[in-house]
Every structure is written in structure tokens, then in C-alpha cells.
């Protein structure tokens, strides 16, 4: 991720809770379309894959660096698959992940209007 341009992006870059909470699964061809490195992808079924590390009992995406709740970065942010793009700062998935890691809830003005990122 580049330098944050909004308060929401700054919060996201200091969090990373979603990257250490959820399995990031997607249609396998998306990895090819986005140029995700083979060593970052784990095959789940003939049609679905996930990001390495996210299918573990204690998920942690292999692309995540840093400490959750302090400062984190995604090593493949530009190529991240659709499940990563769909999570928005303050949405239900974000808030559940933050709660799981003992992080405070976000102010309501940061909650999205349920529109996923491009």
C-alpha cells in the first residue's frame, strides 16, 4: 500500500486484522488475471484457491508484514484478489476482525456505505 491519503487508509495500514482473521479464497483464474505469484496461492479445489497462510487454523496472509494493530503492509496490495478488495474500513468484516484482535471499534463516520473498493 502506498502512503495513506485518507483517515480510513491510515487506519487500515495500522491494523491488518482482516489479514490475520479470514481465509482469502477466490476463483483460481483470478490469481492469473491479477498476476499473483504462484508461491502466494494455495489450491483449495479444482476451481478455488486461497492466499497462502489464510487457510491455516490461525490465519495470517503470507503477504502481510508488520504487527496487527500497530503498523502493517501488504506485499501484494496492487495485485490483491477480490476478497481483499471487498473488505472496507469499518464494514462488518473489518469490525469483527478488529474485535477478534482486541482492537477498538472505529468511529461510525468511517463506516462505508456498503460499496466495495474498485
N, C-alpha and C positions, 0 to 999 in steps of 0.2 A: 504494500500500500504506500502511496506517496504521502507527502505532508498533508495533514488533515486541513480541510477547508471549511468545515462546519463543526459545531459543537458535537453533533452526533458522530461524525467521523473520528473526532478526537477521543470520544468515549469508547468507540469501537476499538481503536488502536491501543487502548489501555485495558481492554477487557479480555477478549479471546475465549470467554466461557462457552460459547456455542461450539468452538473448535475442539473443545475438550469435554463435550457432552453428547453430541449426536453422531450417528453414523451418516456419512455423506454418500448416499447411493444415488445412482443415475443410470440412464441407458448407456451401455458400453460405448457406443459410437460417439457420444459427446466428448469422451476423452480424446478421440482422434480429431474431432472438429475443433476443439479448443487448443490442441497441441499439448495436452498434459503428458508429461514424461511417463513412460511405461513403468518405471520404478515407483511411481506415485499412485499406481492403480492396482487394486486387488479385485480379481474376478469373483463375483458372488454367484451368478447363474450364467447360462449362455447369453442372456440378454442384459444383465445388470452388473455393474461394477461399483466399487466404492473407493474413496481416497484411503490410502494406506494409513493404518493406525486408527481409523474411525470404526472398524468392526471389532475392536477389542472389548473385553469386559469393562475396562476403564478407557474409553475412547480418548484419543489425542491425535489430531491430524498431524501427519509427518511434516507437513508444510509449516506448521506453527512453530515460531521461535519466541522465546521470552517466557515470562511468568504471568499466568492468568490473573487478572485483576490489578496488574501493575503496568507492564508495557509489553505488548506482543506485536508480532508482524506475521504476515502470510508470505511465504516464499514463492507463492504462485498466484498472487492476487489477480493479475490480469487474465490468467487462464482458468480461474476458479470455475467449477461447474455450477449448474443451475441451482442446486440446493443451497449453495453458499450465497448466491446472488439473491435468493428469495428471502433470506433472513434479514430483517430490518432492525435497526436500533430501536428498542422499545416494544417490538412486537411480542406476541405471546411466547414464541420460542426463545427469543432473546431473554425475556424476563424470567422464564423457567430455568434457563441455563445459568443466569446470574444468581438466582436463588439457590440452585444446587451448589454453587461455589461460594455461597455466603456473601455475595456482593449485594450492595443496596439496590433497591428498585430505582428506576430512572424517573425523573420528573415527567409528568403527563404531557408537557408541551413537546417532548421529544418523541412521543409515540407516533408511529406512522399512521397514514390514512389507508392502510392495507394495500398499498401499491408496491409491488416488488421492484427492486432496482433493475436497471437495464443490463 
